[in-house]
C-alpha cells in the first residue's frame, strides 16, 4: 500500500507548527529511524524560535546521530541566543562520540574567532578548550587542536607538553589518567622522535587500554626499534595487548626475528598466547618458520599438548609455494640438514600426509 501521500500530509502538518510538542516528542520515540527522521524535519524549519527545546533535547539524546544534528543547529542559534549556543557548544565538547566533539570544537573556534585567522584566538575563550583537546582520545581532535594552537603561538612545543604530562602520570607524579593519559600517549606518538620511545615504556605494564596505546605510539615513533617489544608482547596475558602487538608487526618479519620467535614458543604459558605466536611465526621467511614450528612440535612435553596442536595447525598453513609475497628461495645445504633433523624429531607427532609434504618441499 502506498502511504506516501499520508506521510507527506503528516510532514506538512508538523512543519506548519514546528514549535508544538508533537514534533519534538518524536525524538523520544522507541524507533531510532523515527528519531532521525524527526531531526530531518526539524532541520527544514530551523532557525525557528520554537525548536530551541528540541535542540536541547537532541543534545542530550543517546543516539550520536541525533546529537550531530544538534551540533549542526548550534550555528543558527548564535545570533538570537548566544548564551544558549555557547552552552550547547560546551556540552557537546564533552560528548563521548568523537564526531560530535569535533563539531563542537570547530564551532567554538569559528564562533570565538568570528571567521578570522587562528592567530586572533590567542587569549580568547577557544584557547582553554584547544589546550584541553591536546589530550583528547581522538587523534583527529588532537590534530585540530595542535594546528590552531600552532597558528596562535609559533613557540608551541607539543612534544615537551606531552613529555611533561606523561612524567606526571607516573606513580611518583600526579593523577593524570583515563582519556587524558591515552591522549598524552597518542599525542607523543604523533609528535615525538624515536628516542621518545623510552617515555612510553613504563605504561606497557599499565591497564590494557594504556598498554595498547603505548604500543601504538611506540610503533609510530620507532617502527624498527620497537620490533623487539612488539614480539615480547605477543605472549602478554592480556588478549587486547597481544592482538595489538600482532597487528602492529609487519606482515613479513625478517629472518633475524627467528631466534626470538623460537624463544616465545617456549615462554608461551597459555593456549591463547601460543596461538598468537603461531600466527606471528608464519610471517617469518618460510625456512626459518618451518624450523621453528617443527622444533615446537618436537620439544613439546606431550604429544597432545597445546604447542603440538597449534604448531601442527600452523604447518598445515605453511605453503610457501602458494604465496608470491614470500618469494621463497631454495634452502641452503645447511638449512636442509637442520630442517631434516627437525622433521625426523617431530615426525611421530605429525599427520603422515603433512610430514610427507614437508619432506617433499625439503627435497626440491
DRENVOKOL-395875 format. One record per residue (C-alpha): x, z, y; residue number from 1. Coordinates in Angstrom, 3 decimals, decimal comma. Layout:
N
ATOM          u          w          v   resi
ATOM          X          Z          Y    NUM
...
//
This chain:
364
ATOM          u          w          v   resi
ATOM      0,000      0,000      0,000      1
ATOM      1,387     -0,971      3,392      2
ATOM      1,193      2,050      5,677      3
ATOM      3,468      0,670      8,402      4
ATOM      0,587      0,411     10,874      5
ATOM     -0,358      4,048     10,302      6
ATOM      3,251      5,163     10,682      7
ATOM      3,535      3,164     13,920      8
ATOM      0,398      4,815     15,339      9
ATOM      1,712      8,294     14,427     10
ATOM      5,003      7,495     16,104     11
ATOM      3,238      6,246     19,248     12
ATOM      1,234      9,468     19,361     13
ATOM      4,371     11,567     19,082     14
ATOM      6,129      9,551     21,773     15
ATOM      3,168      9,905     24,140     16
ATOM      3,623     13,686     24,263     17
ATOM      7,195     14,437     23,222     18
ATOM      7,055     17,996     24,533     19
ATOM      4,350     19,006     22,049     20
ATOM      5,258     21,324     19,192     21
ATOM      4,268     18,745     16,567     22
ATOM      7,377     16,609     17,132     23
ATOM      9,834     19,473     17,490     24
ATOM      8,270     21,143     14,465     25
ATOM      9,241     18,262     12,214     26
ATOM     12,849     19,478     12,463     27
ATOM     11,758     22,326     10,185     28
ATOM     10,168     20,048      7,600     29
ATOM     11,277     20,553      3,997     30
ATOM     12,289     16,879      3,670     31
ATOM     15,680     16,017      5,137     32
ATOM     14,587     12,413      5,712     33
ATOM     11,712     13,647      7,891     34
ATOM     14,063     15,863      9,892     35
ATOM     16,415     12,964     10,595     36
ATOM     13,517     10,634     11,430     37
ATOM     12,328     13,178     13,979     38
ATOM     15,761     13,007     15,606     39
ATOM     15,488      9,243     15,910     40
ATOM     12,074      9,615     17,591     41
ATOM     13,369     12,307     19,945     42
ATOM     16,321     10,098     20,804     43
ATOM     13,936      7,450     22,120     44
ATOM     12,405      9,810     24,689     45
ATOM     15,489     11,632     25,970     46
ATOM     16,155     12,905     28,594     47
ATOM     12,538     14,075     28,661     48
ATOM     12,456     17,624     30,095     49
ATOM     10,108     18,776     27,382     50
ATOM     12,549     18,327     24,486     51
ATOM     15,071     20,972     25,538     52
ATOM     13,649     23,355     22,942     53
ATOM     14,056     20,700     20,278     54
ATOM     17,694     20,160     21,304     55
ATOM     18,499     23,851     20,950     56
ATOM     16,704     23,945     17,616     57
ATOM     18,668     20,898     16,433     58
ATOM     21,951     22,559     17,438     59
ATOM     21,205     25,420     15,037     60
ATOM     19,933     23,176     12,240     61
ATOM     21,570     23,478      8,777     62
ATOM     21,879     19,678      8,449     63
ATOM     25,105     18,427     10,114     64
ATOM     23,488     15,049     10,866     65
ATOM     20,799     16,777     12,922     66
ATOM     23,496     18,763     14,739     67
ATOM     25,273     15,462     15,505     68
ATOM     22,075     14,300     17,190     69
ATOM     22,091     17,497     19,256     70
ATOM     25,676     16,731     20,316     71
ATOM     24,564     13,270     21,431     72
ATOM     21,767     14,777     23,541     73
ATOM     24,145     17,064     25,443     74
ATOM     25,254     14,418     27,965     75
ATOM     21,727     13,654     29,354     76
ATOM     21,235     17,402     29,910     77
ATOM     24,263     17,814     32,197     78
ATOM     22,637     16,694     35,433     79
ATOM     19,343     18,589     35,133     80
ATOM     20,508     21,608     33,107     81
ATOM     24,303     22,007     33,438     82
ATOM     24,311     25,595     32,166     83
ATOM     22,324     24,714     29,067     84
ATOM     24,571     21,703     28,447     85
ATOM     27,670     23,909     28,702     86
ATOM     26,155     26,472     26,323     87
ATOM     25,343     23,668     23,884     88
ATOM     28,936     22,375     24,006     89
ATOM     30,311     25,868     23,424     90
ATOM     28,025     26,399     20,457     91
ATOM     28,841     23,071     18,834     92
ATOM     32,595     23,525     19,422     93
ATOM     32,495     26,223     16,744     94
ATOM     30,429     24,197     14,274     95
ATOM     31,572     24,269     10,618     96
ATOM     31,341     20,452     10,436     97
ATOM     34,412     18,695     11,856     98
ATOM     32,435     15,717     13,157     99
ATOM     30,225     17,962     15,267    100
ATOM     33,202     19,944     16,578    101
ATOM     34,963     16,733     17,565    102
ATOM     31,903     15,527     19,511    103
ATOM     31,736     18,870     21,315    104
ATOM     35,447     18,818     22,191    105
ATOM     35,260     15,271     23,551    106
ATOM     32,116     16,166     25,511    107
ATOM     33,871     19,184     27,034    108
ATOM     36,834     17,036     28,070    109
ATOM     34,505     14,461     29,610    110
ATOM     32,313     16,996     31,411    111
ATOM     35,251     19,025     32,685    112
ATOM     37,351     16,074     33,765    113
ATOM     34,382     14,130     35,132    114
ATOM     35,868     10,924     33,784    115
ATOM     39,271     11,441     35,412    116
ATOM     42,612     11,394     33,605    117
ATOM     43,684     14,194     31,327    118
ATOM     46,204     15,382     33,920    119
ATOM     43,333     16,562     36,124    120
ATOM     42,246     19,057     33,481    121
ATOM     45,171     21,480     33,865    122
ATOM     43,833     24,951     34,591    123
ATOM     40,202     23,953     34,071    124
ATOM     37,610     25,060     31,548    125
ATOM     38,653     22,476     28,947    126
ATOM     42,196     23,786     28,589    127
ATOM     41,435     27,015     26,656    128
ATOM     39,326     25,025     24,212    129
ATOM     42,090     22,460     23,719    130
ATOM     44,665     25,193     23,096    131
ATOM     42,357     26,727     20,521    132
ATOM     41,850     23,325     18,913    133
ATOM     45,594     23,073     18,254    134
ATOM     44,842     25,311     15,257    135
ATOM     41,634     23,613     14,148    136
ATOM     41,422     22,935     10,423    137
ATOM     40,626     19,257     11,162    138
ATOM     43,683     17,018     11,623    139
ATOM     41,732     14,703     13,937    140
ATOM     40,754     17,543     16,278    141
ATOM     44,343     18,808     16,335    142
ATOM     45,500     15,312     17,266    143
ATOM     42,934     15,058     20,086    144
ATOM     43,968     18,463     21,434    145
ATOM     47,672     17,563     21,403    146
ATOM     47,002     14,228     23,075    147
ATOM     45,150     15,738     26,026    148
ATOM     47,424     18,762     26,364    149
ATOM     50,461     16,468     26,357    150
ATOM     48,874     14,378     29,104    151
ATOM     48,204     17,521     31,132    152
ATOM     51,641     19,100     30,612    153
ATOM     54,725     16,997     29,932    154
ATOM     56,738     20,003     28,663    155
ATOM     54,320     20,887     25,847    156
ATOM     56,392     21,842     22,777    157
ATOM     53,882     21,825     19,958    158
ATOM     56,492     22,357     17,246    159
ATOM     57,530     25,641     18,859    160
ATOM     53,889     26,665     19,242    161
ATOM     53,229     26,142     15,542    162
ATOM     56,504     27,817     14,505    163
ATOM     55,707     30,906     16,588    164
ATOM     52,174     31,071     15,191    165
ATOM     53,438     30,933     11,610    166
ATOM     56,027     33,620     12,342    167
ATOM     53,188     35,884     13,486    168
ATOM     51,253     35,115     10,315    169
ATOM     53,942     36,556      8,041    170
ATOM     53,384     40,056      6,596    171
ATOM     55,570     41,618      9,317    172
ATOM     53,582     39,910     12,061    173
ATOM     50,015     39,948     13,344    174
ATOM     46,748     38,808     11,851    175
ATOM     46,698     35,016     12,115    176
ATOM     44,599     33,989      9,113    177
ATOM     41,809     31,764      7,866    178
ATOM     41,245     28,426      9,642    179
ATOM     43,829     29,286     12,327    180
ATOM     46,535     29,726      9,702    181
ATOM     45,575     26,498      7,928    182
ATOM     45,571     24,690     11,278    183
ATOM     49,013     26,045     12,156    184
ATOM     50,420     24,930      8,801    185
ATOM     48,870     21,479      9,129    186
ATOM     49,989     21,175     12,756    187
ATOM     53,609     21,939     11,881    188
ATOM     53,433     19,322      9,135    189
ATOM     52,228     16,765     11,689    190
ATOM     54,709     17,548     14,463    191
ATOM     57,763     19,175     12,870    192
ATOM     61,032     17,907     11,451    193
ATOM     62,330     18,009      7,854    194
ATOM     64,218     21,250      8,460    195
ATOM     60,938     22,958      9,450    196
ATOM     60,055     22,962      5,767    197
ATOM     61,660     26,408      5,462    198
ATOM     58,969     27,885      7,725    199
ATOM     56,336     26,959      5,133    200
ATOM     57,989     28,402      2,028    201
ATOM     56,525     31,938      2,423    202
ATOM     52,984     30,539      2,363    203
ATOM     53,306     28,966     -1,085    204
ATOM     52,535     32,361     -2,595    205
ATOM     49,515     32,988     -0,376    206
ATOM     45,908     32,161     -1,206    207
ATOM     45,104     28,845     -2,910    208
ATOM     43,970     27,144      0,322    209
ATOM     47,062     28,337      2,158    210
ATOM     49,407     27,211     -0,622    211
ATOM     47,772     23,786     -0,815    212
ATOM     48,035     23,331      2,971    213
ATOM     51,701     24,330      2,813    214
ATOM     52,396     21,812      0,046    215
ATOM     50,730     19,011      2,007    216
ATOM     52,664     19,895      5,152    217
ATOM     55,983     20,071      3,293    218
ATOM     55,391     16,710      1,641    219
ATOM     54,711     15,237      5,083    220
ATOM     57,784     16,778      6,700    221
ATOM     60,305     16,021      3,957    222
ATOM     58,995     13,983      1,003    223
ATOM     62,342     13,820     -0,820    224
ATOM     63,393     17,387     -0,128    225
ATOM     60,023     18,728     -1,246    226
ATOM     60,054     16,967     -4,611    227
ATOM     61,529     19,937     -6,484    228
ATOM     58,954     22,324     -5,025    229
ATOM     56,108     19,996     -5,971    230
ATOM     57,402     19,734     -9,524    231
ATOM     57,707     23,511     -9,806    232
ATOM     54,093     23,960     -8,651    233
ATOM     52,822     21,762    -11,487    234
ATOM     52,664     24,925    -13,622    235
ATOM     51,196     27,170    -10,911    236
ATOM     48,469     29,468    -12,229    237
ATOM     46,051     28,191     -9,548    238
ATOM     44,272     24,976    -10,502    239
ATOM     43,916     23,673     -6,949    240
ATOM     47,610     24,158     -6,262    241
ATOM     48,559     22,323     -9,490    242
ATOM     46,260     19,421     -8,675    243
ATOM     47,530     19,175     -5,098    244
ATOM     51,153     19,146     -6,269    245
ATOM     50,387     16,377     -8,764    246
ATOM     48,539     14,339     -6,134    247
ATOM     51,449     14,622     -3,680    248
ATOM     54,076     13,464     -6,164    249
ATOM     54,987      9,748     -6,087    250
ATOM     53,218      7,505     -8,571    251
ATOM     56,632      6,698    -10,056    252
ATOM     59,118      9,543    -10,402    253
ATOM     62,882      8,895    -10,539    254
ATOM     64,814      9,406    -13,750    255
ATOM     66,637     12,289    -12,096    256
ATOM     63,477     14,415    -12,428    257
ATOM     63,549     14,177    -16,231    258
ATOM     65,566     17,374    -16,726    259
ATOM     63,177     19,359    -14,512    260
ATOM     60,195     17,941    -16,356    261
ATOM     61,627     18,930    -19,732    262
ATOM     62,065     22,484    -18,434    263
ATOM     58,461     22,545    -17,201    264
ATOM     57,204     21,790    -20,721    265
ATOM     58,949     24,940    -21,938    266
ATOM     57,739     27,040    -18,997    267
ATOM     54,077     25,965    -19,067    268
ATOM     52,293     29,111    -20,205    269
ATOM     48,716     27,811    -20,327    270
ATOM     46,883     24,780    -21,645    271
ATOM     45,823     23,635    -18,174    272
ATOM     49,376     23,893    -16,815    273
ATOM     50,748     21,878    -19,743    274
ATOM     48,011     19,290    -19,142    275
ATOM     49,223     18,782    -15,566    276
ATOM     52,837     18,494    -16,759    277
ATOM     51,830     15,871    -19,336    278
ATOM     50,221     13,747    -16,609    279
ATOM     53,320     14,004    -14,436    280
ATOM     55,641     13,144    -17,347    281
ATOM     54,079      9,699    -17,673    282
ATOM     55,171      8,959    -14,098    283
ATOM     58,830      9,009    -15,183    284
ATOM     60,591      5,821    -16,336    285
ATOM     59,476      5,017    -19,897    286
ATOM     62,517      6,020    -21,940    287
ATOM     63,163      9,438    -20,322    288
ATOM     59,418     10,125    -20,550    289
ATOM     59,425      9,232    -24,252    290
ATOM     62,304     11,594    -24,974    291
ATOM     60,629     14,499    -23,140    292
ATOM     57,314     14,012    -24,952    293
ATOM     58,944     13,754    -28,374    294
ATOM     61,003     16,889    -27,721    295
ATOM     57,870     18,721    -26,576    296
ATOM     56,242     17,899    -29,922    297
ATOM     59,295     18,857    -31,984    298
ATOM     60,051     22,106    -30,118    299
ATOM     56,507     23,463    -30,163    300
ATOM     56,209     26,721    -32,134    301
ATOM     53,383     25,438    -34,357    302
ATOM     52,068     22,005    -35,439    303
ATOM     48,707     22,613    -33,743    304
ATOM     49,991     24,264    -30,559    305
ATOM     48,971     23,107    -27,088    306
ATOM     52,207     21,254    -26,454    307
ATOM     51,849     19,207    -29,646    308
ATOM     48,285     18,212    -28,848    309
ATOM     48,991     17,362    -25,202    310
ATOM     52,295     15,589    -25,797    311
ATOM     50,731     13,533    -28,602    312
ATOM     47,867     12,551    -26,298    313
ATOM     50,393     11,521    -23,640    314
ATOM     52,327      9,490    -26,216    315
ATOM     49,133      7,606    -27,007    316
ATOM     49,119      6,538    -23,336    317
ATOM     52,843      5,730    -23,361    318
ATOM     52,667      1,927    -23,433    319
ATOM     55,302      0,582    -21,051    320
ATOM     54,695     -2,974    -22,186    321
ATOM     51,242     -2,815    -20,575    322
ATOM     52,452     -1,517    -17,203    323
ATOM     54,076     -4,002    -14,897    324
ATOM     54,971     -1,358    -12,330    325
ATOM     57,174      0,345    -14,918    326
ATOM     59,364     -2,783    -15,042    327
ATOM     60,850     -1,412    -18,279    328
ATOM     64,332     -2,367    -19,369    329
ATOM     65,645     -2,029    -22,905    330
ATOM     67,094      1,374    -23,739    331
ATOM     70,851      1,737    -23,765    332
ATOM     72,590      2,304    -27,126    333
ATOM     72,993      5,994    -26,267    334
ATOM     69,288      6,269    -25,430    335
ATOM     68,336      4,580    -28,711    336
ATOM     70,348      7,093    -30,702    337
ATOM     68,982     10,109    -28,817    338
ATOM     65,388      8,855    -28,943    339
ATOM     65,712      8,051    -32,642    340
ATOM     66,758     11,627    -33,329    341
ATOM     63,878     12,973    -31,256    342
ATOM     61,434     10,740    -33,118    343
ATOM     62,666     11,923    -36,521    344
ATOM     62,356     15,564    -35,429    345
ATOM     58,772     15,040    -34,264    346
ATOM     57,588     12,508    -36,861    347
ATOM     55,881     15,036    -39,155    348
ATOM     53,680     16,230    -36,282    349
ATOM     52,663     12,776    -35,043    350
ATOM     49,936     10,485    -36,374    351
ATOM     51,607      7,868    -38,629    352
ATOM     50,433      4,899    -36,569    353
ATOM     51,785      6,475    -33,380    354
ATOM     55,181      7,160    -34,956    355
ATOM     55,323      3,560    -36,211    356
ATOM     54,506      2,156    -32,771    357
ATOM     57,225      4,229    -31,128    358
ATOM     59,732      3,203    -33,796    359
ATOM     58,864     -0,435    -33,194    360
ATOM     59,391      0,000    -29,446    361
ATOM     62,830      1,519    -30,072    362
ATOM     63,751     -1,363    -32,388    363
ATOM     63,198     -4,032    -29,688    364
//
